[in-house]
């Protein structure tokens, strides 16, 4: 898959009652163009989403902590082969701002390391 933030915005517009979105569980092996902005768009447009698997870049855009729209249904996030670059606690804080009940992160086998440290910071 080669998704962008714009694609997630479209998905949210097309399917506002979406509860589950799985865009692969094992990764895409390409640079990820979905950012926290795309996840925020998805949360805004699909308030019922409770299951999510999507590869994304958790550190882009830099310095952004999503605010205003929170999803209290999501407790597990599948991150596929998303990279962990930078401070794991910073990534945990960004994700917790979007998903306050998030407690489990599923990364694909053989993907990037660092997600266990992010999960500890939740």
C-alpha positions as CSV (number, residue, x, y, z in Angstrom):
1,X,0.0,0.0,0.0
2,X,1.1,3.6,-0.5
3,X,-1.3,5.7,1.5
4,X,-1.2,9.3,2.3
5,X,-2.9,11.6,4.9
6,X,-5.2,12.6,2.1
7,X,-6.2,9.0,1.5
8,X,-7.1,8.6,5.2
9,X,-9.2,11.8,5.0
10,X,-11.0,10.4,2.0
11,X,-11.6,7.1,3.8
12,X,-13.1,9.0,6.8
13,X,-15.4,11.0,4.4
14,X,-16.5,7.9,2.5
15,X,-17.1,5.6,5.5
16,X,-17.9,7.7,8.6
17,X,-19.3,4.7,10.4
18,X,-16.2,2.6,9.9
19,X,-15.3,0.6,13.0
20,X,-12.3,-1.5,11.7
21,X,-9.6,-0.6,9.3
22,X,-6.7,-3.0,8.5
23,X,-4.3,-1.9,5.9
24,X,-2.0,-4.9,6.3
25,X,-0.4,-6.3,9.4
26,X,3.1,-7.0,8.1
27,X,4.2,-3.8,6.6
28,X,4.7,-2.2,3.3
29,X,8.5,-2.0,3.0
30,X,8.3,1.6,1.6
31,X,8.6,5.0,3.2
32,X,5.4,5.8,5.0
33,X,3.5,8.9,3.9
34,X,0.8,8.7,6.5
35,X,1.5,10.9,9.5
36,X,-0.2,11.8,12.7
37,X,-2.2,14.3,10.7
38,X,-3.7,11.5,8.7
39,X,-4.6,9.5,11.9
40,X,-6.2,12.7,13.3
41,X,-8.3,13.0,10.1
42,X,-9.4,9.4,10.5
43,X,-10.3,9.9,14.1
44,X,-12.3,13.0,13.4
45,X,-14.2,11.4,10.5
46,X,-14.7,7.9,12.0
47,X,-15.4,8.3,15.7
48,X,-16.5,4.7,16.0
49,X,-13.2,3.2,14.9
50,X,-12.1,0.6,17.4
51,X,-9.6,-1.5,15.5
52,X,-6.8,0.0,13.4
53,X,-3.8,-1.5,11.5
54,X,-1.9,1.1,9.4
55,X,1.8,1.9,8.8
56,X,2.6,5.5,9.5
57,X,5.4,7.9,10.4
58,X,4.8,8.7,14.1
59,X,7.3,11.6,14.2
60,X,5.8,13.7,11.4
61,X,5.0,16.5,11.4
62,X,7.6,17.4,13.9
63,X,6.4,18.9,17.1
64,X,2.7,18.1,16.5
65,X,0.7,16.6,19.3
66,X,-2.8,16.0,18.0
67,X,-5.4,17.9,20.0
68,X,-9.2,18.3,19.9
69,X,-10.3,14.9,18.6
70,X,-9.8,11.8,20.7
71,X,-10.9,8.3,20.1
72,X,-11.7,6.5,23.4
73,X,-12.6,3.2,21.8
74,X,-9.2,2.2,20.4
75,X,-7.2,0.1,22.9
76,X,-4.9,-1.8,20.4
77,X,-3.0,-0.2,17.5
78,X,-1.3,-2.2,14.8
79,X,1.6,-0.3,13.5
80,X,2.9,-2.8,10.8
81,X,6.5,-1.8,10.0
82,X,6.2,1.8,11.1
83,X,9.6,3.3,12.1
84,X,10.4,4.4,15.6
85,X,12.8,7.4,15.2
86,X,13.4,9.7,18.0
87,X,12.2,9.5,21.6
88,X,9.8,6.6,22.3
89,X,8.1,8.6,25.1
90,X,7.4,11.4,22.7
91,X,5.8,9.0,20.3
92,X,3.8,7.5,23.2
93,X,2.6,11.0,24.2
94,X,1.5,11.7,20.6
95,X,-0.4,8.5,20.4
96,X,-2.0,8.9,23.8
97,X,-3.3,12.3,22.8
98,X,-5.2,10.7,20.0
99,X,-6.1,7.4,21.7
100,X,-6.3,7.9,25.5
101,X,-7.3,4.2,26.1
102,X,-4.5,2.8,24.0
103,X,-2.5,0.2,25.9
104,X,-1.3,-2.3,23.3
105,X,0.8,-1.8,20.2
106,X,1.2,-4.6,17.6
107,X,4.3,-4.3,15.3
108,X,5.0,-6.7,12.5
109,X,7.6,-9.3,13.0
110,X,10.9,-8.2,11.6
111,X,9.8,-4.6,11.6
112,X,11.5,-1.7,13.3
113,X,12.4,-2.1,16.9
114,X,11.4,0.4,19.6
115,X,7.7,-0.2,19.7
116,X,7.9,-2.1,23.1
117,X,9.5,1.1,24.6
118,X,6.7,3.2,23.1
119,X,4.1,0.8,24.6
120,X,5.7,1.1,28.0
121,X,5.3,4.9,27.8
122,X,1.5,4.7,27.2
